[in-house]
Amino acid sequence: MPKVIFFPAGREGEVPNGISLLDAAEKLGITLRHDCGGFATCSTCRVWVQDGMAHLSEIDLDEENMLEEAALSAPYRLSCQAKILGDVIVRIEAEEMDWSRSALLELDALSVSLRKTVRMMVEQRARRQGISAILPDVAIPYVAAAKQEIEAVSDDPARLSELMKQIYEGSYPLAGIS
């Protein structure tokens, strides 16, 4: 039986061959949001495949269309559609926090390529500090610090890779913000 590991929950277990990632998560006691009921008509059940992409079923047309509509590419998969055929490690993204309109202006000022990464950095920092919504007083310094941190390592592929790994693994540090 294939083994699946879900991060950041750290839950793992053996599951039947051919079970969807969504069903495997539920079997292991993890609730994944899936607004459409598992019919590939939304992208709320998306997961980031950290390892074992080759051990999942091929992407069918419905999943491909939904991933494209949601502007998601590999290593993302819809957990309701991806069937487990071998060992796999996946990361469940934390739900995005609420941002005020004024706070979103800080993100909108960034290049499209930076927005998602900076948003993840800001939200991870905010969660660790017990902040549940991003308002301008948080967004302005946090977005600036995240952008500065990315720019500081952008010329060093190894450091940039390490920073991105920390962000996507949920272990991004609270550096630069007091």
VOGU-3710 file (C-alpha; in Angstrom, 3 decimals, decimal comma):
1> mpkviffpag> 0,000/0,000/0,000  1,277/3,490/-0,813  2,318/5,837/1,969  1,130/9,446/2,016  2,403/12,264/4,214  0,526/15,540/4,687  2,386/18,658/5,814  2,199/20,857/7,842  -0,075/18,508/9,820  2,643/15,848/9,824
11> regevpngis> 0,036/13,118/9,406  1,042/10,038/7,476  -0,211/6,579/6,779  -0,649/3,800/4,300  -3,659/4,106/2,046  -5,272/1,904/-0,594  -3,835/2,179/-4,080  -5,994/4,421/-6,281  -7,550/6,461/-3,456  -7,739/10,218/-4,067
21> lldaaeklgi> -5,587/12,569/-2,031  -8,809/14,086/-0,682  -10,074/10,702/0,552  -6,628/9,849/1,947  -6,583/13,114/3,901  -10,006/12,380/5,361  -8,920/8,811/6,211  -6,015/10,310/8,180  -8,267/12,783/10,009  -7,431/15,862/7,939
31> tlrhdcggfa> -10,282/18,016/6,703  -9,593/19,565/3,315  -11,868/22,238/1,981  -13,606/21,100/-1,207  -16,445/23,475/-2,015  -17,580/21,641/-5,154  -17,870/18,300/-3,406  -14,934/16,775/-5,238  -16,067/17,277/-8,842  -13,136/19,408/-10,126
41> tcstcrvwvq> -15,295/22,517/-10,487  -13,395/24,598/-7,921  -9,797/24,687/-6,763  -10,335/24,819/-2,997  -8,903/21,316/-2,467  -5,596/22,146/-4,148  -2,437/20,738/-2,634  1,229/21,267/-3,382  2,956/17,982/-4,260  6,295/18,125/-2,508
51> dgmahlseid> 7,482/14,685/-3,592  6,027/11,848/-5,630  4,278/13,662/-8,484  5,040/10,610/-10,648  3,138/8,466/-8,114  -0,160/10,223/-8,827  -2,655/9,602/-11,608  -2,323/11,726/-14,719  -4,146/15,038/-14,825  -7,405/14,634/-16,737
61> ldeenmleea> -9,044/17,360/-18,819  -11,408/18,537/-16,042  -8,555/18,955/-13,560  -6,333/20,572/-16,171  -9,039/23,119/-17,000  -9,662/23,945/-13,331  -5,947/24,299/-12,542  -5,576/26,564/-15,564  -8,587/28,658/-14,535  -7,136/29,028/-11,021
71> alsapyrlsc> -3,706/29,919/-12,497  -2,093/26,939/-10,756  0,621/24,825/-12,324  2,846/21,993/-11,146  3,480/21,139/-8,388  -0,217/21,830/-7,634  -2,894/19,173/-7,973  -6,563/19,009/-7,053  -6,745/16,525/-4,204  -10,200/15,370/-5,294
81> qakilgdviv> -8,834/14,237/-8,667  -5,269/13,058/-7,967  -5,262/9,311/-7,280  -2,401/7,846/-5,241  -0,417/5,148/-7,057  2,726/5,208/-4,884  4,376/7,070/-2,020  3,695/10,802/-2,024  4,302/13,834/0,176  1,925/16,778/-0,104
91> rieaeemdws> 1,611/20,170/1,504  -1,727/21,677/2,348  -1,758/25,433/1,999  -3,147/27,415/4,877  -6,283/29,273/3,934  -5,610/32,821/2,914  -6,241/35,412/5,578  -8,608/38,328/5,159  -6,908/41,473/3,898  -8,514/44,898/4,036
101> rsalleldal> -8,781/46,755/0,725  -6,148/49,232/1,859  -3,806/46,403/2,833  -4,299/44,732/-0,555  -3,021/47,905/-2,198  0,391/47,027/-0,740  0,316/43,683/-2,563  -1,060/45,186/-5,757  1,954/47,488/-5,915  4,202/44,433/-6,347
111> svslrktvrm> 4,956/42,618/-9,574  2,641/39,735/-10,311  5,517/37,278/-9,856  6,087/38,439/-6,259  2,511/38,765/-4,994  1,751/35,181/-4,011  5,110/34,614/-2,331  4,986/37,890/-0,412  1,396/37,182/0,604  2,428/33,796/2,005
121> mveqrarrqg> 5,340/35,372/3,893  3,143/38,082/5,401  0,420/35,629/6,397  2,874/33,218/8,030  4,374/36,038/10,075  0,934/37,328/11,033  -0,326/33,894/12,125  2,725/33,370/14,331  1,985/36,661/16,029  -1,689/35,868/16,555
131> isailpdvai> -2,946/38,283/13,900  -6,101/37,060/12,179  -6,638/39,778/9,532  -4,217/41,902/7,551  -4,856/45,612/7,971  -2,658/48,445/6,654  -0,705/48,779/9,921  0,463/45,187/9,444  0,588/45,074/5,645  2,833/48,078/5,111
141> pyvaaakqei> 5,827/46,931/7,199  5,344/43,191/6,561  5,080/43,518/2,775  8,106/45,840/2,694  10,159/43,440/4,823  9,171/40,413/2,717  9,994/42,200/-0,538  13,338/43,324/0,874  14,143/39,800/2,024  13,414/38,331/-1,416
151> eavsddparl> 15,458/41,040/-3,136  18,384/40,402/-0,767  18,699/36,786/-1,928  17,504/37,113/-5,530  21,064/37,046/-6,932  21,992/33,889/-4,995  20,101/30,840/-6,303  20,982/28,680/-3,280  19,766/31,252/-0,751  16,674/32,032/-2,825
161> selmkqiyeg> 15,893/28,325/-3,057  16,286/27,925/0,712  13,994/30,895/1,357  11,350/29,523/-1,009  11,603/26,097/0,623  11,024/27,661/4,059  8,029/29,613/2,773  6,378/26,611/1,110  7,118/24,300/4,051  5,591/26,766/6,483
171> syplagis> 8,842/27,204/8,414  9,522/30,736/7,254  11,187/32,704/10,104  10,044/35,966/11,635  13,209/37,813/10,645  13,086/41,546/10,176  9,846/42,308/12,035  9,608/43,205/15,682
//
